[in-house]
Amino acid sequence: MQLRELEILAPAKNRDIGIAAIDCGADALYIAGPSFGAREAAGNTISDIEALAKYAHKYGAGVYLTLNTILFENEIERAVKIAWEAYESGCDALIIQDLGLLKANLPPLPLFASTQTNIRTLQQAKLLESLGFSRLILARELSLQQIKEISDNCSVDLESFVHGALCVSYSGQCYMSSRITGRSGNRGECAQPCRSDYNLVDSNGKVLIKDKPLLSLKDLNLADYIPQLAKAGITSFKIEGRLKGASYIKNIVRYYRAVADNFLESDTGFRQSSLGNLYGGFTPRPQNTFNRGYTNLYIEGDRGEWNSGDSAKSVGEYIGKVDSTSTDNRGNLVFTYKSQQRIGNGDGLCFISPKGEVTGIRASLSEGKTVYTNDKVSLPPGSALYRNYNHSFERELESNMPKRLIEIKVNFINKVGVTSLEGVREDGAKERVSIEGVYEKAQNTEASLSGIKRQIEKSSGGYTFKLESTDIQELLFYPASVLNEARRALAEKFESVPIEKTAKKQSVAGKNSREIPRILDGHTLDFRANAANALSKKIYSQLGAETVDDAFEISAPKEAELMRCKYCIKFELGTCPSEGSKMRYNEPLFLENRGKRFRLVFDCKNCEMVIFG
């Protein structure tokens, strides 16, 4: 029985952060190239990507290039050029959104369908599978049952987000930023209107809620669901955060590495997709880095309280309550607090007043349960106290990194006067080195064997060695320096032997020789098909679509569905009719922000909220 490989997939804003993710246990990375990477502020040079791929491949880890924006007609050629450069630099796959690329001259790399292709139904999954994608990156809003349905009916690999920021709209189906600012989320330029404050207003103009981030969701955390996700068919566990810094990536990647390792130890049907184990270093604490509070979203098939609350920013870990406040002779805030935890000098703090007002400050000096600041702010007693920057933990992340070492099992052999070390790496690769020279017969067998074991079982060049067996005709006394040199020589030999992964599948996505089924026979596709070039329209036509409208970014309708969400404001307010609640306001409801008004429609049949504007 072939074991299923599982991967922890980490984001890389740049080369150095990608290397840090590998060092903390990532099995694969996703990173943008110079353009079209769906994160305008996270582009990278091809030379940096090549260096990162070389480092990742030392551990058998993969590097996937994100080429996942929709493309205008004059951008296809540039996108194809980047794809070929990524191929030549050692990338292992391409993540794409624009189906037009399937008709372009892409390199022979596996193609992954981005979550921006809106994979939230079995029908959409089967459509993308029919086009030849080797992996589907599923919508975040799916339940375990829905994931399993897709897995049971498709033969491609499935990837699921397990941690990080959540868009309120289905990915690839949000046009609000484009409508408000001209910055398109489907082109990597999102202005994040879902993190803005809004008034909720009824049809009579009555303000029901004022100045709250009503569309801002908590962050996803599915660490407790790794076993269930794996058994439902997920092979890649994706961490969001290509705009996040190094400390966030280190902390969260190591956290999921530990969670996944615990599962792999308990279930022999799965294995890690890359090589190497972590030794030493910091203990991960996911609550200590950026988060808006955590949710498991819809993974159980049930709704919960998904809104991030009074703030769309990270409030951090809860500490306790403010007890009393005063000011020093310069007018700076001084406060005392009640908590078992201790605030440290330099910690960043967040307070939420009993009225819901959010204030952020920095602790300049902490003495016992009294904190002195350099901030001239007022703070009511009883405010909830959070820490969103832990100074001592940040220093630990910087100075106390784990070592990632690949295990080599060593057989120590002495036969016919020849002594050698035979090593077997985790991936099954074998190498052998000989120990030259004339050595005296060992006088103390037990001490000599103990010395051999002690010198062999040291780390060298990114490897850790384990003495698996000895096959000795005549036990000799080998100086420690000789054994150390033999071990280092064995490490050097393995360094030049590439880690043999499962052979890459050459992409067949969209090739002319592949018959494309007419799944969309008779369909009329509007702007939500995101067709921004002739090649993408050609794909839809081959799938059977009768007409395909231009993408929103080319020709935006006067009024349009700007978002479709699993999240529902009615449910959050406790007025969901499916829950037996009665309305206490006049519909339709509207969101208002800076003079702009957006109409809310509640599609209760599909249990979705739609925003028009």
N, C-alpha and C positions, 0 to 999 in steps of 0.2 A: 504493500500500500504506500503510495507516494504521499509524503507529508505536504500539507498546504503551507505555503510561506506567507507570513504576515509581516507587514512593514509599518514602522512609524515614519510618517512623511512630514518633514519639517520645512517651514518657510525659510528662505534666505534672502534678506534684503540686499546683501552683498557677499563677496567672497569670504571675508573674515567671519561674518555671522554664520555663513554656511559651514565653515570649518569648525566653529564652536558647536554647532548642532551635531555634526558628525562625532566630535569628541565627547558629546553628552549622550550618544547612543542612537542617533537617527539612522534609519536604514535607507532613507532616500531624501532628496531635497527637491524643492521646486523653486525656480528662480527665473527672473525676467532677463531678456537680452536688452539690446539698445532701444528697442521700440516694441509696441503692441503687446505689452505684458500685463495689461489690466490694472496696473498700479503706476500711475504717471511718475510718482516720486521714487520708484524702485528699479530703475534701469541699470544695466551692467554692461561692461565691455565684453566682447567675445574672449579676449585674452584672460580676463578674470574668471570667466566661466570655464575655460580650458584648465586653468590652474585648480579650480575647485573640483572639477571632474577627476582630475588626476589624483587629488587627495582622497576624494570619496571612494574611488575605485580601489585604493589600497585596502579597504575594508569590504569590498564587494557591494558598496552602497551605490544607489543610482542617482542621477541628476536629470531632472525633467525641465525642459525649457517651456515657460509660459508664453504662448503666442495667442492669447485668448481675448482679443478684442474683435469687434466687427471691423471690417476693412472696407475703405472706399476703393473705387475702381483704380485710382492711381497709386494704391498702396500694396497691391498684390505682389508686384515684382519685388519690392523691398522686403516684404514679409518672407517670400520664398528664399531670398538671398540670406536672410537671418537664419532661416531653418537649415539651410545647407551649411552655414558657418557653425551652427550649433552641432550638427552631425559630425563635422570634421574636428570639432573641439572635444568630442567625446561624450556629448549628451546622449542619454539613453532613451528618451521619448520626447514627444511634443504634446503639449496641452493646448487644444484649440477650441475656439467658439465658432468662428466663421466657417460655415460648411462650404463656402466657395473654395477654401484651400484644398478640399478634396479633389477639385478639378485642376489644381495647379501642379507644377512639377516639384513636388516635395521629395526630400531624401528618403531612403528606405528605413525609416524609423517607426516604431509603434506610435499610434496616435491615440491620445486620451481625450474623450469628450468632456470639455469643461463643465463645471456645474452651471455655468452661464447658458448652456444649451437646454436648461430647464427640464432636468430628468426627474420628474416626480410622478410619472405613471409608467406602468408596464408597456403601454403603447409607445411612448416616447423612447423608452429603453430599447425596445425591439426595433424601432426605426433606426436608431443610431447603430445598433448591432448590425443591422442589415447593410449599413454603409461601410462596414469594415473596421470600426473602432475596436481596439483591443482592451480598452478600459473605459468605464463610465463613472464619472464623478457625480454622485447622486445629490439631489436637493437635500438641504439640511432638515427640511420639515417632515421627513418620512418617519414612519413608525417601524419598529422591528418587523412587524407583520408585513408591511408594504415592501420592506427591503427583501425579506425572504421570498415574497411573491416574484419579485424581479429576478432574484438569484435562481430560483427554481425554474424559471422560464427563459433564461438567457445563459449563454455559455462564456461570456466575457468576464474579465476581472471587474470587481466593484470597489469603489473608493468612497469613504464617508468622512465628512468633517466630524471631529470629536471634540474640538476645543477652540475657543476664541470668539471674536466678535460676530454678531448675527445681523444680517440685513433683515429688515422687517418684511420686505417684498421677496417674492420668489426670485431667485437669481436669474439675471438675464431679462427679467420682465419689469424692471423699474425704470421709469422715464421721468421721474419727478425732478431729479437734478437737472436733466436736460431741459425740461420745461421752464424751471425757475431761473437757471443761470446760464444755460447753453452748454454746460459741462456734462458730458454723457457718461453715465456709469458703464455703459457697454463699450466705451472707448477708454476706460481707465482714468476718467477725470471726475469721478463722483464728488460732489460738494457736500455729501452726507446730510441731506435735509431731514433724514430720520432722526438725527441727533439734535435738531432744533426744538425750541419751545413753541407750543401752539396754544391757542384758545380753542376749546370745544364749544360750539355754538349751535343752538337749535334753530328751527325754521322761523321762529319768532324773533330771533336775534338775541335770545337770552344766553348769557355766558354761563355754561355749566361748569367748566374748569378753565382756569386762567394760567397762562404762562408755565406750562409743564411740558416736558419732553414726551409727549403722548405716543410717539412712534418709536421710541428708543427701547430696544430689548436688552435684557441681561446677556451675559456672555455664555456660550455653550460650554458644558463640561460633562462629557460622557465617559469619564474614567471608570465609573462603576459598571459600565455596560460593554466593556471590551470583550469579555467572554461571549455575551449574547450576540454582539455584532459579528464576531468571528463565526459563530455557529449559524448566523442568518445569511452568511455569504460574503461578508466584507473581508477583503484581503489587505487593504491599505487604510490606515487610520491617520487622517489628515489634521494637522494643526494649522489654524489660520494665523496670519500675522506677518505678511511680507513688508509691512511698514514698522514692525516692532524692532526694538533694540536688542543688543546682545544679551543683556541680563534676563529679559523676558524669555528669549529663546532657550537659553541655557536651562533655566529653571523648569519651564514647561516640558521641554523635550526629555529632560532626565526624569521628570515625574512620570510621563507616559512610558518611558523605557522600563521603569521599575514596575509599573502596573502590568505592562505586557509580559515582562519576564516572569512575574508571579503566575500569570495565566499559562505561559508556555511550560513552566515547571509542572503544572498540575494536569495538563492535557497533552498527551503524546501524539495527538493527531496533527499538531501544528509545529512550525519551527520559525525561527527568526530568519528574515530574508537576507541579512548581511552577516558579517563575521565580527567577532570581538565582544568582550565583556568589559564592564566598567569596574575600576578599582579605586577606592578612596574618594576624596573630594567632598563637596558640599552635599547636604541633605536637601532635596527639593521641597519647596513650600509654595504651592500654587497660589495660595491666598495672599502671598507677599508681593506679587507682581500684578500689573495692570489687569483689573477686571471690574465689571459693572455689577457684580453679584453674579451668581451662577444659576443656570437652568439646564434641565435635560430636554427642554423643548417638547417635542411630540413623540419622543422615542417609545413611550409606553402606550401611545394611542390615546392619550388623555390631555386635556388642556390644563394649564396651570397659570400662575401669575407670572407672566413673562416680561412685563414692563420693568425697566431698570429703576423706576421710582423717581425721586425728586431731581436726580442728576443723571445726565447722559455721560458724565465723565466717571473715571475710576474713583470710587470712594475708599477702596482698600479693605483691609481686615478690620473687623469691629473690635474696639478696645474696651469701651465702657461708656460711662456718662460723665459729663462735666459736673463737678460738685459746686465750685464757687469760682468767681472771677474778680480780678482787680487790675489796676494799672501801676506800672513803676513810675519813677520820677520823670521819665521821658514820654509817658503816655502809652507805652507798649503794653500789650495784653499779658497778664500773668493769670494762670488758672490752675486749679487742683482738680483731680479726677479720681473716680472710684473704679478700680480694676485690679485683677491679679497680675496683669501684664505690665511691663515697664516700658515707658517711652524713652528713647535714647536721644542724645544730642544729634541734631541734624536730621531727625525724622520729619517727613512730610505728613501733615495731619489734615483731616477733613472733618468738618462738623456739620451736622444737620440739626437745625433748631427745632423746637416743638412745632413751629409754624411751617416747617419744610424748607426754610432758607438754608442754602449751602455756602459754607465758608471754608477756604483753604489757607493754611499757614504753615510755617516751618518752625520746629522747636529749636531754639538756639541753645538753651541750657535746661537740663532736666535734673532736678534734685528730689529724690524720693517720688512723691506723687504731686509735686509742684513743677510746673513747666513755665519757663520764661521764653518770650518770643521777641522778635524785632518788628512785630506787626501792630499797627494801631487800628485794631478792629474791636467791635463789641461782640460779645458772645453770651447769650443767656444761659444761666445754669439749667441743667437738665438736657442740654444738647447732646445728641449721640456723637461719640468720638470714634473716628476711624483713622487708621494709619495707611496712607497710600504710597509711602516711600520709607522703606526700612534701611537706614543708613548702614547698620552693621551687616545686614544680610547682603546688601549690594557689594560691600567690600569683600565678603566671603565668596561671592560669585566670581569676583575678579581674581582672587588670589588662591582659591582652593578648588581648582578644577580636577575632575577625575581623570584617570588614565584609561584609555581604551586599548586593550591588549588582545591580540588574537592568540588562541591557545595552540601550541604544538606539542603533541605527545611524542616522547622520545624513547626509542629502544636503544639501550647501551649494549654494544656487542663486542665481544673479544673472542675471535676464533682464528686458529691457524696463525697465531702471532700478529694478527691485524686487529686493531681497535677502531671502532667507528661509532658514530651517532647517526641513527636513522630516525628522521622526524616525519610525522604525519600531521598536516595542518587541518583545521576545522573543515575545510572544503574537500579533504581527501588527497590533496597534493602531497607528494612524497619527495624528500631530498635526503642526501646522505653526505657526511663529511668523515674523513679519516683523521685519526690522531697519530701523527708521526713521532718517531723517536724511540729510544730504548729506555725502559723504566724497570725499576727493581720490583721484585715480588712483594706484595703487601704482607706485612707482618701481623697486622690486626684486621681481620676480615670485616668485622662489624664496623670499626671506625672508618675503614676505607670505603665501604659501601655507603655509609652515612655521608662521607665527604663528597662522593660522586653525586649523590642525590642533592646535597646542599648547593653545590656549584652549578649543577644542571638546571635546577628549579629556580632560576632567577630570570628577570625580564631583560630582554635585549632587543633594541630596534623595533619597538612596537609589538613584540611578541612576549607571551608568557609561556614557560616550558613546564611540562609535567613528565617526570620519569615514569613511563608506563611499564617498562619491563627491563630486565637485564638477562643477557645470554652470554655467560662468561665461562670460558674454559680455564683461564688462568687469571686470577685477580692480581693486578699490578697496582703500584702506588703512583697515582698521577698527581702532580703538583696542581694546586688550585688555579694557577695562571694558565696551565695547559687546558684544563677543562673549560675555563672561562673563554679562552680563545676559540675552542671548538664550538662552543655554544654560539658565540658571536658569528662565526663563519657559517653556521647553519642558518642563523637569522638572515644573513646577507644573501644566501642562496635563495631563500623563500622570497626575499624582497624583489627578486627579478622574475618571479613566477606569477603571472597574472591570476587573480582569483577567477575560477571558472564558474560563471553563473549560467543559468538556463539561457540558451541561445536566444538572442533578440528575434522577435517576430518581425519580418519585413512587412511594412504596412501595405495592405491591399485596399485601404479606404479610398473610395471614390474612383478607383482605376477603371478605365474604359472596358477592360475585359470582364469586369465584375457586373453581373446582372443586378440592377437595382429594382427591387419590387415596388409596384405602384401603390404604396401604402396610403398615399394621400389622394387617391383617385377622386376627382370631382371637387376637392376642397378649394375654397377661396381663402388665401392667407393675407391677413392685414399686416400692419407695421410690426406686430409682435413676433413675426418670423425673423426679424432683424436682418433682412436681406438688403445689403448696402452695395452690392456689386453684381455684375452679370453672371459670374460663376456661381454664386450662391443661388440666384434665381434659376439657373440651369439645373442645379441639383434638385430643387423643389419641383421643377417641371418634370424631371425624370421620375420623381416619386409620385407624380400624378396630379399635382396641384394645377388647377385651371388658370388661376391668376395669383400673382404675388405682388403685393404692394411694396413700395419703397420703405426702407427703415425709417423710424421716427426721426433719426438724425438727419435724414435727407428731406423728408416731407412730413412734417408733424401735423396731424389732424387738429382742427380748431379746438375740439373737446375730445379728450382721449382717456382711456384707462391708464392711469399713471402708475399704479401699483395694484397688485393682487396679493393678498397676505393670508397666511394661516392664522396670524395674530388678529384679534378682534377687540376693539375698544369696548363694545357692549359687554363682552365677557369680563373684561377687566373691571368694568363699573358694576358688575353684578346684575346686569339687566338683560342677560341673554335669554331670549324667548324659549330656546331649547332647554334651558335649565328651569323653566317654569316661572321666570321673572316677568314682571309687568313693566312697561315703559313708564318713565316718569318725566318725559320730555316729548316735544313735538318734532317729528321727523319731516324732511331729511336733516341729518346732522352735518355740520361743516367744521373743518379745521381752518383756522385763520392764523396767518403769520405775515407780519409786515405788509399789510394791505392785500395779500393774496389769499384767496379762498378756495378750498378744495372740498368737493361734495363726497360724502361717505355713502356707499351702498353696501348693504349686508346680504350676501348671497348665502342664506341660511341652508339651502338645499345642499350646497357643497361645503358649508361651514367655513366660509371665507369672507373677508372684508375687502372691498374694492374702493380705491380712491380715484376720483375723477377730477380733471382740471384742465 
